[in-house]
Amino acid sequence: MRSSESRTRLESKWQESPCHHRCPRRVIDMPFKTSHYIAGRFTDDEPSLPVENPATGQELTKVADASPEQAMTALDAAVDAAEEFAATEPRYRAELLRSAYEAIISRTDEFAETMTLEMGKPLEESRGEVTYGAEFLRWFAEETPRVYGRWSTAPSGGSRLLTMKQPVGPVLAITPWNFPLAMATRKLGPAIAAGCTSVLKPAQLTPLTALLLMDVFDSVGLPAGVVNCFVSSDSAATTGPIIADPRLRKLTFTGSTAVGVTLLEQAADNVLRTSMELGGNAPFLVLAGADVDRAVEGAIVAKMRNIGQACTAANRFIVHHSHCEEFATKFARRVCELVIGNGMDDGVKIGPLVSAGALDGVESVVREAIDAGARALVGGSRIDRPGHFMEPTVLVDVDPASKVFREEIFGPVAPIVPVGSTDEAIALANDTSYGLMSYAYTDDLDEGLTVSERLQFGMVGLNTGLVSNPAAPFGGVKASGLGREGGPEGINEYLEIKYVGIGMK
């Protein structure tokens, strides 16, 4: 076996979940890529950084841990490949992306099982992310030949105005752990489509999916240096010198607002183009005109998908008082039905949180809310078992000033607050520094459209708990970020506009 690979086998007996469902666990025998991918090859660096399975707390494997000098070689490779790749034909880049899309789909089980093992989400959701993540490559394959310029006559006559779009240049993409495939393809897809070379720095907690994606790019013949990837336990030490290097021309980041602000400060020195998809505190409005049963089903998706570990997850449930008791009761009943356990087990809907620290943080805000007078209709504490499991929790009698309502939870916790009017609901929803995602339920079309316009968020889910789509622009306002990913707008984040004035005789 190559030094850049390790092999793991997950074997287990029948296990009883907290909801008393007995499920056979799969037996996995899977090679993992464990070293950096730079200049078209996996390096020979010795793996030393542990990757944990959050469902068991046990080590899956180790991956190579880049030094600042190794990280800089990834930028060197991207710079060396930049000019030649920028000059390639759009159709060539489109076919590379299409081939990578097909390769990912053909390896769905491999990607899904890798994601579940290193991140914890249920296998069914991991398969969904494979489809979603691969779709960014297909979407941007189709957008590649649709980068248009403009030719016009100057209003005063005598000259012509030519505009063209060109690749912005080498890109540094920093991605989070919660969607380890989709967050990478959402950035690398448009970069490749635009003709940019890239350096990917995936999250330390979930590097295996990103390295598997590198294997796909390698298999379809992506030219050496076009996409490079390194893993590091010290993000600041490895990305800082890259951001400070004047050869880098674009920084794209998904993660917390606090880290995003620091990166923006660093990017300012070289006036880098930036795309920032940062934190959220999504409100979920159940208005007077809502169908409560429909709202409950939407709430399950918006809150419990990915174990609540999503920047788009519903974080604050703002419910008209006429529906509050019914909504809370039915929502809690549905939450009780969710099977908790190892994501590799059939039927599991709620897996572990990604780390011990994440579990401590979520339990802490729930405990603080309960101590201040909130009441848990269901859940409320961690589960005493190996791994990092939190009970799905529904809270009522919540103080709107409490931390559980005002800060991003990143876990399966749903605080509910009643309101007396649509105006009160909108005011409470907008009372946050964040502005990424929001949800609203009502069967009154006029009310729904009016509320959508008044909500100060980059995205609104109207009568739906899931809006992410590769064909739509994803992004927020206020402290939730800059720029848009996906949709026709996504490729423009990786293009510069050049104007040529042409004098005419």
C-alpha positions as CSV (number, residue, x, y, z in Angstrom):
1,M,0.0,0.0,0.0
2,R,1.3,3.5,-0.9
3,S,2.4,5.7,2.0
4,S,-0.3,8.2,0.9
5,E,-3.1,5.8,1.7
6,S,-4.3,3.9,4.8
7,R,-6.9,1.3,5.2
8,T,-9.6,1.1,7.8
9,R,-12.2,-1.5,8.7
10,L,-15.2,-0.6,10.7
11,E,-16.7,-3.7,12.2
12,S,-19.4,-3.8,14.8
13,K,-22.1,-5.9,16.4
14,W,-25.8,-5.2,16.5
15,Q,-26.4,-2.1,18.5
16,E,-29.5,-0.7,20.1
17,S,-30.1,3.0,19.5
18,P,-31.7,5.4,22.1
19,C,-35.0,5.1,20.2
20,H,-34.9,1.3,20.6
21,H,-34.4,0.6,16.9
22,R,-31.9,-2.3,16.3
23,C,-29.9,-1.8,13.1
24,P,-27.1,-3.8,11.6
25,R,-24.0,-1.6,11.0
26,R,-22.2,-1.9,7.7
27,V,-18.8,-3.4,7.5
28,I,-16.5,-1.0,5.6
29,D,-13.1,-1.8,4.0
30,M,-12.1,1.4,2.3
31,P,-8.7,3.0,1.4
32,F,-8.4,6.7,2.2
33,K,-6.2,9.2,0.5
34,T,-4.1,10.7,3.3
35,S,-1.5,13.1,1.8
36,H,-1.6,16.4,0.1
37,Y,-2.4,16.8,-3.6
38,I,0.0,19.3,-5.2
39,A,1.1,19.9,-8.8
40,G,-0.9,16.9,-10.1
41,R,0.2,14.2,-7.6
42,F,-0.4,13.0,-4.1
43,T,2.7,13.7,-2.0
44,D,4.8,11.2,0.0
45,D,4.4,13.1,3.3
46,E,4.0,10.9,6.3
47,P,0.5,11.0,7.9
48,S,0.5,12.3,11.4
49,L,-2.8,14.2,11.9
50,P,-5.6,12.0,13.4
51,V,-9.0,12.0,11.9
52,E,-11.8,10.9,14.3
53,N,-15.0,9.2,13.7
54,P,-17.4,11.3,15.8
55,A,-19.9,8.4,16.2
56,T,-17.4,6.4,18.1
57,G,-14.7,8.8,19.3
58,Q,-12.1,6.5,17.7
59,E,-9.4,7.3,15.2
60,L,-10.3,6.5,11.6
61,T,-6.9,7.2,10.1
62,K,-4.2,9.8,10.0
63,V,-3.5,12.4,7.2
64,A,-0.4,14.5,6.4
65,D,-0.1,17.8,8.3
66,A,1.2,20.6,6.1
67,S,3.8,23.1,7.3
68,P,3.7,26.7,6.0
69,E,6.5,25.8,3.5
70,Q,4.5,22.8,2.1
71,A,1.4,25.0,1.8
72,M,3.3,27.5,-0.2
73,T,4.3,24.9,-2.7
74,A,0.6,24.5,-3.4
75,L,0.4,28.2,-4.3
76,D,3.6,27.8,-6.4
77,A,1.9,25.0,-8.4
78,A,-1.3,27.1,-8.9
79,V,0.7,30.1,-10.1
80,D,2.8,28.0,-12.4
81,A,-0.3,26.5,-14.0
82,A,-2.4,29.8,-14.1
83,E,-1.4,31.4,-17.4
84,E,-1.7,28.2,-19.5
85,F,-5.0,27.1,-17.9
86,A,-6.5,30.6,-18.3
87,A,-5.9,30.3,-22.1
88,T,-7.7,27.0,-22.4
89,E,-10.9,26.7,-24.5
90,P,-14.1,27.0,-22.5
91,R,-15.4,23.8,-23.9
92,Y,-12.3,22.0,-22.7
93,R,-12.9,23.2,-19.1
94,A,-16.5,22.3,-19.4
95,E,-15.8,18.8,-20.4
96,L,-13.3,18.4,-17.5
97,L,-16.1,19.5,-15.1
98,R,-18.6,17.3,-16.7
99,S,-16.3,14.3,-16.4
100,A,-15.6,15.0,-12.8
101,Y,-19.4,15.2,-12.1
102,E,-19.9,11.8,-13.7
103,A,-17.0,10.3,-11.8
104,I,-18.3,11.5,-8.4
105,I,-21.8,10.1,-9.2
106,S,-20.2,6.8,-10.1
107,R,-18.5,6.7,-6.8
108,T,-21.5,7.9,-4.7
109,D,-21.2,5.1,-2.1
110,E,-17.5,5.8,-1.6
111,F,-18.0,9.5,-1.1
112,A,-21.1,9.0,1.1
113,E,-19.5,6.5,3.4
114,T,-16.3,8.6,3.7
115,M,-18.4,11.7,4.7
116,T,-20.4,9.8,7.3
117,L,-17.4,8.2,8.8
118,E,-15.5,11.5,9.3
119,M,-18.3,13.9,9.9
120,G,-21.2,11.9,11.3
121,K,-24.2,12.8,9.2
122,P,-26.6,9.9,8.4
123,L,-25.6,7.9,5.3
124,E,-28.8,9.0,3.5
125,E,-27.9,12.6,4.0
126,S,-24.4,12.0,2.8
127,R,-25.7,10.5,-0.4
128,G,-27.8,13.6,-0.8
129,E,-24.7,15.7,-0.4
130,V,-22.9,13.7,-3.1
131,T,-25.7,14.5,-5.5
132,Y,-25.8,18.1,-4.4
133,G,-22.1,18.6,-4.4
134,A,-21.5,16.9,-7.8
135,E,-24.3,19.1,-9.3
136,F,-22.1,22.2,-8.8
137,L,-19.6,20.7,-11.3
138,R,-22.3,19.9,-13.8
139,W,-23.9,23.4,-13.4
140,F,-20.7,25.2,-13.9
141,A,-19.7,22.9,-16.8
142,E,-22.8,24.3,-18.5
143,E,-22.0,27.9,-17.5
144,T,-18.4,27.7,-18.8
145,P,-19.1,28.7,-22.4
146,R,-21.6,31.3,-21.3
147,V,-19.2,34.0,-20.2
148,Y,-20.1,37.0,-22.3
149,G,-18.5,40.3,-23.0
150,R,-20.0,43.3,-24.8
151,W,-19.3,45.5,-27.9
152,S,-21.0,48.8,-28.3
153,T,-20.6,52.2,-30.0
154,A,-19.7,55.1,-27.7
155,P,-22.6,57.5,-27.2
156,S,-20.6,60.3,-28.7
157,G,-19.5,58.2,-31.7
158,G,-16.0,57.9,-33.0
159,S,-15.0,55.0,-30.8
160,R,-16.1,51.5,-29.8
161,L,-16.4,50.1,-26.3
162,L,-15.3,46.5,-25.8
163,T,-15.6,44.6,-22.5
164,M,-14.4,41.1,-21.8
165,K,-14.2,38.8,-18.8
166,Q,-11.0,37.1,-17.7
167,P,-10.0,34.8,-14.9
168,V,-9.2,36.7,-11.7
169,G,-6.1,34.5,-11.1
170,P,-5.0,32.0,-8.5
171,V,-7.6,31.3,-5.8
172,L,-7.3,30.2,-2.2
173,A,-10.5,28.3,-1.1
174,I,-11.0,27.5,2.6
175,T,-13.8,25.2,3.4
176,P,-15.7,24.0,6.5
177,W,-16.3,20.5,7.9
178,N,-20.1,20.4,7.8
179,F,-20.5,19.9,4.0
180,P,-17.1,18.6,3.1
181,L,-17.9,17.8,-0.6
182,A,-20.4,20.5,-1.5
183,M,-18.5,23.4,0.0
184,A,-15.4,22.4,-2.1
185,T,-17.3,21.9,-5.4
186,R,-19.2,25.1,-4.9
187,K,-15.9,27.0,-5.0
188,L,-13.7,24.8,-7.3
189,G,-16.5,24.4,-9.9
190,P,-16.8,28.0,-10.8
191,A,-13.0,28.6,-10.4
192,I,-12.3,25.9,-13.0
193,A,-15.1,27.1,-15.2
194,A,-13.6,30.6,-15.2
195,G,-10.1,29.4,-16.0
196,C,-8.7,30.0,-12.5
197,T,-6.2,27.7,-10.7
198,S,-6.8,27.0,-7.0
199,V,-5.5,25.9,-3.7
200,L,-8.0,24.2,-1.4
201,K,-7.6,24.1,2.3
202,P,-10.3,21.8,3.8
203,A,-11.2,21.6,7.4
204,Q,-8.9,19.7,9.7
205,L,-11.8,17.6,11.0
206,T,-13.0,16.4,7.6
207,P,-10.1,16.2,5.2
208,L,-10.8,12.7,3.7
209,T,-13.7,13.8,1.4
210,A,-11.6,16.7,0.0
211,L,-8.7,14.3,-0.8
212,L,-11.1,11.9,-2.4
213,L,-12.3,14.8,-4.6
214,M,-8.7,15.4,-5.6
215,D,-8.5,11.8,-6.6
216,V,-11.5,12.4,-8.9
217,F,-9.9,15.5,-10.5
218,D,-6.7,13.5,-11.0
219,S,-8.6,10.6,-12.6
220,V,-10.3,12.8,-15.2
221,G,-7.1,14.4,-16.3
222,L,-7.3,17.9,-14.8
223,P,-3.9,19.5,-15.6
224,A,-1.3,19.5,-12.9
225,G,-1.5,22.6,-10.7
226,V,-5.0,23.6,-11.6
227,V,-6.4,22.3,-8.3
228,N,-4.1,21.7,-5.3
229,C,-5.0,20.7,-1.8
230,F,-3.3,20.6,1.6
231,V,-4.4,19.7,5.1
232,S,-3.2,21.4,8.2
233,S,-3.8,21.5,11.9
234,D,-2.7,25.2,11.9
235,S,-4.9,27.1,9.4
236,A,-3.5,30.5,10.3
237,A,0.1,29.5,10.0
238,T,-0.4,27.9,6.6
239,T,-3.0,30.2,4.9
240,G,-1.5,33.5,6.3
241,P,1.6,33.5,4.1
242,I,-0.5,32.5,1.0
243,I,-2.9,35.4,1.6
244,A,0.0,37.7,2.0
245,D,1.6,36.6,-1.3
246,P,0.8,39.1,-4.1
247,R,0.5,36.3,-6.6
248,L,-2.8,35.2,-5.0
249,R,-5.7,37.2,-6.4
250,K,-8.8,35.7,-4.9
251,L,-9.8,34.4,-1.4
252,T,-13.1,32.4,-0.9
253,F,-14.1,31.2,2.6
254,T,-17.0,29.5,4.3
255,G,-17.0,29.5,8.1
256,S,-17.6,31.6,11.1
257,T,-18.0,35.4,11.0
258,A,-15.1,35.9,13.4
259,V,-12.7,34.0,11.2
260,G,-14.1,35.7,8.1
261,V,-13.4,39.2,9.5
262,T,-9.8,38.2,10.3
263,L,-9.4,36.9,6.7
264,L,-10.9,40.1,5.3
265,E,-8.4,42.1,7.3
266,Q,-5.6,40.0,5.9
267,A,-6.9,40.2,2.3
268,A,-7.1,44.0,2.5
269,D,-3.3,44.3,2.3
270,N,-3.2,43.0,-1.3
271,V,-6.8,44.1,-2.1
272,L,-7.9,40.6,-2.9
273,R,-11.2,39.7,-4.4
274,T,-13.1,37.9,-1.7
275,S,-16.2,35.8,-1.3
276,M,-17.3,35.2,2.3
277,E,-20.1,32.8,3.3
278,L,-20.2,33.4,7.1
279,G,-22.4,32.7,10.1
280,G,-26.1,32.7,10.3
281,N,-29.0,32.9,12.8
282,A,-31.9,31.9,10.6
283,P,-35.4,32.7,11.8
284,F,-38.3,30.3,11.0
285,L,-41.5,32.3,10.9
286,V,-44.9,30.5,11.3
287,L,-47.3,33.2,10.5
288,A,-51.1,33.5,11.2
289,G,-51.9,32.2,7.7
290,A,-49.7,29.1,7.9
291,D,-50.6,25.5,7.5
292,V,-49.2,24.2,10.8
293,D,-48.7,20.6,9.6
294,R,-46.8,21.8,6.6
295,A,-44.7,24.1,8.8
296,V,-43.8,21.3,11.1
297,E,-42.5,19.2,8.2
298,G,-40.5,22.1,6.9
299,A,-39.1,22.8,10.4
300,I,-37.8,19.2,10.6
301,V,-35.9,19.7,7.4
302,A,-34.7,23.2,8.2
303,K,-33.6,22.4,11.7
304,M,-32.6,18.7,11.9
305,R,-30.9,18.2,8.5
306,N,-27.2,17.7,9.0
307,I,-27.9,17.4,12.7
308,G,-28.5,21.1,12.8
309,Q,-24.9,21.8,11.8
310,A,-25.5,24.1,8.9
311,C,-25.3,27.9,8.5
312,T,-28.7,27.7,6.9
313,A,-30.3,25.7,9.8
314,A,-33.3,27.3,11.3
315,N,-32.1,28.7,14.6
316,R,-35.0,30.7,16.0
317,F,-38.7,29.6,15.7
318,I,-40.9,32.6,15.7
319,V,-44.5,31.4,15.9
320,H,-47.8,33.4,15.8
321,H,-49.5,32.9,19.2
322,S,-52.6,31.3,17.5
323,H,-50.4,28.4,16.3
324,C,-47.7,28.2,19.0
325,E,-49.1,25.4,21.2
326,E,-50.1,23.3,18.2
327,F,-46.8,23.8,16.4
328,A,-44.7,23.1,19.4
329,T,-46.6,20.0,20.3
330,K,-46.5,18.5,16.8
331,F,-42.9,19.5,16.2
332,A,-41.8,17.9,19.5
333,R,-43.7,14.7,18.5
334,R,-42.0,14.6,15.2
335,V,-38.6,15.1,16.8
336,C,-39.3,12.2,19.1
337,E,-39.7,10.0,16.1
338,L,-36.1,10.7,14.8
339,V,-33.8,7.7,15.2
340,I,-30.5,8.7,16.9
341,G,-27.3,6.7,16.3
342,N,-24.3,6.0,14.2
343,G,-24.9,7.5,10.7
344,M,-23.7,4.2,9.1
345,D,-26.8,2.4,10.6
346,D,-29.9,2.0,8.5
347,G,-32.8,4.3,9.5
348,V,-30.7,6.8,11.6
349,K,-31.8,10.4,11.2
350,I,-29.7,12.1,13.9
351,G,-26.0,11.3,14.0
352,P,-23.3,12.7,16.3
353,L,-22.1,16.3,16.5
354,V,-18.7,16.6,14.9
355,S,-16.5,16.9,18.0
356,A,-16.5,16.8,21.8
357,G,-16.1,20.6,21.8
358,A,-19.1,21.0,19.6
359,L,-21.2,18.9,21.9
360,D,-20.0,20.8,25.0
361,G,-21.0,24.1,23.3
362,V,-24.5,23.0,22.3
363,E,-25.2,21.4,25.7
364,S,-24.0,24.6,27.4
365,V,-26.4,26.9,25.7
366,V,-29.3,24.5,26.2
367,R,-28.5,24.2,29.9
368,E,-28.2,28.0,30.2
369,A,-31.6,28.5,28.6
370,I,-33.3,25.9,30.9
371,D,-31.7,27.5,34.0
372,A,-33.2,30.8,32.9
373,G,-36.7,29.3,32.7
374,A,-37.0,27.6,29.3
375,R,-38.7,24.2,29.2
376,A,-37.6,21.3,27.1
377,L,-40.6,19.5,25.5
378,V,-38.2,16.9,24.3
379,G,-34.4,16.4,24.7
380,G,-32.3,18.8,26.6
381,S,-29.0,17.0,27.2
382,R,-26.2,14.9,25.8
383,I,-26.6,11.1,25.4
384,D,-24.4,8.9,27.5
385,R,-22.8,6.7,24.9
386,P,-19.5,6.7,22.9
387,G,-19.2,9.5,20.4
388,H,-20.6,13.0,20.5
389,F,-24.4,12.7,20.6
390,M,-26.9,15.4,21.7
391,E,-30.6,14.8,22.1
392,P,-32.7,16.6,19.5
393,T,-34.3,19.3,21.7
394,V,-37.4,21.5,21.5
395,L,-37.5,24.5,23.9
396,V,-40.5,26.6,24.9
397,D,-40.8,29.5,27.3
398,V,-37.6,30.9,25.8
399,D,-36.4,34.4,26.6
400,P,-35.7,36.1,23.2
401,A,-32.6,37.7,24.9
402,S,-31.0,34.4,25.7
403,K,-27.9,33.0,24.0
404,V,-29.8,30.0,22.6
405,F,-32.0,32.5,20.6
406,R,-29.5,35.1,19.7
407,E,-26.5,33.0,18.7
408,E,-25.9,30.4,16.1
409,I,-26.5,27.0,17.8
410,F,-25.0,24.5,15.3
411,G,-26.8,21.6,16.8
412,P,-30.3,19.9,16.9
413,V,-31.9,22.5,19.2
414,A,-35.1,24.4,18.4
415,P,-36.1,27.4,20.7
416,I,-39.7,28.6,20.1
417,V,-40.9,32.1,20.9
418,P,-44.5,33.3,20.3
419,V,-45.4,36.6,18.7
420,G,-48.7,38.5,18.3
421,S,-48.4,39.8,14.7
422,T,-46.6,39.7,11.5
423,D,-44.9,43.0,12.2
424,E,-43.6,41.6,15.5
425,A,-42.4,38.5,13.8
426,I,-40.4,40.4,11.2
427,A,-38.9,42.8,13.8
428,L,-37.8,39.9,15.9
429,A,-36.4,38.0,12.9
430,N,-34.4,41.0,11.7
431,D,-33.0,41.8,15.2
432,T,-29.7,40.1,14.5
433,S,-26.3,41.1,13.0
434,Y,-26.6,38.1,10.7
435,G,-28.5,37.9,7.4
436,L,-27.9,34.6,5.6
437,M,-31.1,32.4,5.6
438,S,-34.7,32.9,6.7
439,Y,-37.9,30.8,6.5
440,A,-41.5,31.9,6.4
441,Y,-44.7,29.8,6.3
442,T,-48.1,31.2,5.3
443,D,-50.8,30.2,2.8
444,D,-51.5,33.9,2.2
445,L,-49.5,34.7,-1.0
446,D,-49.6,38.5,-0.4
447,E,-48.4,38.1,3.1
448,G,-45.7,35.6,2.0
449,L,-44.3,37.9,-0.7
450,T,-44.4,41.0,1.5
451,V,-42.6,39.2,4.3
452,S,-40.0,37.9,1.9
453,E,-39.3,41.5,0.8
454,R,-39.1,42.7,4.4
455,L,-36.8,40.0,5.8
456,Q,-33.2,41.3,5.9
457,F,-31.6,38.1,4.6
458,G,-29.9,37.0,1.5
459,M,-32.2,34.0,1.1
460,V,-35.8,33.2,2.0
461,G,-37.4,29.8,2.1
462,L,-41.1,30.6,1.6
463,N,-43.2,27.5,2.5
464,T,-40.1,25.3,2.2
465,G,-37.4,24.1,4.6
466,L,-34.7,23.6,1.9
467,V,-33.7,26.2,-0.6
468,S,-30.0,25.4,-1.4
469,N,-29.7,24.7,-5.2
470,P,-26.7,24.9,-7.5
471,A,-28.7,26.9,-9.9
472,A,-29.5,29.6,-7.3
473,P,-27.2,32.3,-5.8
474,F,-26.2,31.3,-2.3
475,G,-25.1,34.0,0.1
476,G,-26.0,36.5,2.8
477,V,-26.0,40.2,3.9
478,K,-24.8,42.0,6.9
479,A,-22.4,39.8,9.0
480,S,-23.2,36.8,7.0
481,G,-20.9,37.5,4.2
482,L,-20.1,38.9,0.8
483,G,-20.7,37.6,-2.7
484,R,-22.7,34.7,-4.1
485,E,-22.0,31.1,-4.8
486,G,-24.0,29.0,-7.3
487,G,-26.4,30.2,-10.0
488,P,-25.4,32.3,-13.0
489,E,-23.9,34.8,-10.5
490,G,-21.4,32.2,-9.1
491,I,-18.9,32.3,-12.0
492,N,-18.7,36.1,-11.9
493,E,-17.0,35.9,-8.5
494,Y,-14.0,34.4,-10.4
495,L,-13.9,36.8,-13.3
496,E,-12.5,40.3,-13.8
497,I,-14.0,42.7,-16.3
498,K,-11.6,44.4,-18.7
499,Y,-12.6,47.4,-20.9
500,V,-10.9,48.2,-24.1
501,G,-11.6,51.5,-25.7
502,I,-11.1,51.4,-29.5
503,G,-10.5,54.6,-31.5
504,M,-12.1,54.6,-35.0
505,K,-10.9,56.5,-38.0
